[in-house]
Amino acid sequence: MPMPVLIVLIALLFIHYLLAIFTIYILMRDMGLVKAMIPWNLFILLLPIIGPCTYLVYRKFTKKK
């Protein structure tokens, strides 16, 4: 594997890691520890970048006032 591709892959995974931690923190603060958060948790962790962004967009449109 060429070196630039490896560096980009490492950077992408690092960004996903930070974004996933942040999003799961928000998810736990919003829902608490309930079984309903398990699918969101798996979605956030298993889909790099797209999973956390999807939850953040979902949260923005469904946030209770």
C-alpha positions in Angstrom: 0.0 0.0 0.0 1.5 3.4 -1.0 2.4 5.6 1.9 0.0 8.6 1.1 -3.0 6.2 1.0 -1.9 4.7 4.4 -1.6 8.2 5.9 -5.1 9.2 4.6 -6.6 6.0 6.0 -5.1 6.5 9.4 -6.3 10.2 9.5 -9.8 9.1 8.4 -10.0 6.5 11.1 -8.7 8.9 13.7 -11.4 11.5 12.7 -14.0 8.8 12.9 -12.9 7.8 16.3 -13.1 11.3 17.7 -16.5 11.9 16.0 -17.9 8.6 17.2 -16.9 9.3 20.8 -18.4 12.8 20.7 -21.7 11.5 19.1 -22.1 8.6 21.5 -21.6 11.1 24.4 -24.4 13.2 23.0 -26.5 10.1 22.4 -26.1 9.0 26.0 -26.9 12.4 27.3 -30.1 12.6 25.1 -31.4 9.1 25.7 -29.8 7.8 28.9 -29.1 4.1 29.2 -32.0 2.5 27.4 -32.2 -0.4 24.9 -33.4 2.1 22.2 -29.9 3.5 21.9 -28.3 0.2 20.9 -29.2 0.5 17.2 -27.9 4.1 17.0 -24.8 3.1 18.9 -24.0 0.3 16.4 -24.8 2.6 13.4 -22.5 5.3 14.8 -19.6 2.8 15.4 -19.9 0.7 12.3 -20.2 3.3 9.6 -17.2 5.6 9.5 -18.0 9.3 9.3 -21.5 8.7 7.9 -22.9 7.1 11.1 -22.1 10.0 13.5 -23.1 12.6 10.9 -26.4 10.9 10.4 -27.2 10.9 14.1 -26.2 14.5 14.4 -28.5 15.5 11.5 -31.3 13.3 12.9 -30.9 14.9 16.3 -31.0 18.4 14.9 -34.4 17.8 13.2 -36.1 15.8 16.0 -34.8 17.7 19.0 -37.6 18.4 21.5 -38.0 22.0 22.6 
